[in-house]
Amino acid sequence: MKTKHARIGMAAASAAALLAVAGCQGSGTDGKAADKAPKFQSKATAIKALTAAYEKTAEAKSTEVELVMTMPSQLDGGGEVRMAGQMGWDPAAVNMKVWSDVSGGDLSSAEPTTMLMQDDVLYMDAPAAARAEMDGKRWMKIDLGAMADKIAEEGGDPALQKQLTGGLDSMNQQNPAEQIALLLESPNLKHLGSQTLDGEKTQHYKGRLTVKEMLGADDSLDVLDKKDRDELLENIEKGGIEGYDTELWVNEDGYPAKLDMAIKTAQGTMQMTETFTHYSAEQPEIQVPSASETFDMMKMLDELASMGMEDGGLEG
């Protein structure tokens, strides 16, 4: 019984970690070289341009996105995760394919899974081999809002509670407008000139945030008092995260075309890259699985609690 719970729990933890880290982005310079004799914007002009891009992007409701996350070999052997599909915000909505190979293998040979999210509930399409341990159900259901409420009821970690409320918050942070807002918080924001990406002319910006600056700019952590925020900052710094380098390319329509963040850690640099196309004022249509097709993680957590494991975590 514990092995079954451990395997399903690991899958849920991986999904939650993917959502949490998806609120952060990678670094790279994919695309053609910058135009000759580039004209650089002053910081004031860059702030004005990015503010206009923020306001326009905030009015949109969805975009098509491709996200690639690469982890250094020092972090559990490294590997890569790729996501592609539709993402909506306000409220968060997701319909994406996910390819994952965190063992350093060939991502092109990995079988994709489907991730759906609507109304703060995440659904993961489980591999056929795992469905026997999920009562034969195809989909794993993770109600992030309900999990946050459960943590609050049991007096758990308020930071974790807020993070879970955020398949909301972390997925809403995936809103490209929110990423522009974070970049605007950078004290060393600068314009790097124009650049052509996939035949589209863009303006290229870059900024750096320390961990402390990033936490200060993250509205999703407003629930924490000073003591809890200081403790969270200390724990992150102990984990070896040193800062975030963000790059953004804004197209001529005023929308983000590409967003990168390099997350500097003591174990190496974790890089994430997002490319955006087809912005829309409409939310993506999400066809959520029926109850008969889903394995509810909340029921499993209740079972774990009844076994007296709520404080000890999942055992293998």
FENTA-V912676 format. One line per field, one symbol per residue. ss: DSSP state (~ for helix, > for strand, _ for the rest). phi: phi as a letter, one per 30 degrees, with the letter a starting at -180 (. if undefined). burial: I if it has 24 or more other ideal C-beta (glycine too) atoms within 12 Angstrom, else O. A space follows every 50 residues. Layout:
# FENTA-V912676
ss=???
phi=???
burial=???
This chain:
# FENTA-V912676
ss=_~~~~~~~~~~~~~~~~~~~~~____________________~~~~~~~~ ~~~~~~~~~__>>>>>>>>>>_______>>>>>>>>>>____>>>>>>>> >_____~~~___>>>>>>__>>>>>__~~~~~~~____>>>>>~~~~~~~ ~~~____~~~~~~~~___~~~~~__~~~~~~~~~_____>>>>>>>>__> >>>>>>>>>_~~~~~~~_~~~____~~~~~~~~~~~~~__>>>>>>>>>> >____>>>>>>>>>>__>>>>>>>>>>>>>__________~~~>>>~~~~ ~~~~~~__________
phi=.ddedddddddddddddddddddcbbblbdkdddedhdccdddddddddd dddeddddddcaacbbbbcccdddchiikbbbbblcbbbhddbbbbcbcb bccidcddcdddcccbbahiccbcddeedcdddchiddcccbdddddddd dddcidddddedddecedddddddeeddddeddddddcebccjcacchic dbccbbabbdeddddddcddcddddeddddddeddddddjdclbccbbcc dddicdcabbbccdbdckcccbbbbbbhdbdcdddccdddedcccddddd dddddddicdccidcd
burial=OOOOIOIIIIIIIIIIIIIIIIIIIIIIOIIOOOOOOOOOOOOOOIIOII OOIIOOIIOIIIIIIIIIIIIIOOIOOOIIIIIIIIIIIOIIIIIIIIII IIOOOOOOOOOOIIIIIIOIIIIIIIOOOIOOIIOOIIIIIIIIIIIIOI IOOOOOOIIIIIIIIIIIIIIIIIIIIIIIIIIIIIOOIIIIIIIIIOOO OIIIIIIIIIIOOIIOIIOIIOIIOOOOIOOIIOOIOOOOIIIIIIIIII IOOIIIIIIIIIIIIOOOIIIIIIIIIOIOOOOIOIOIIOOOOIIIIIII IOOIOOOOOOOOOIOO
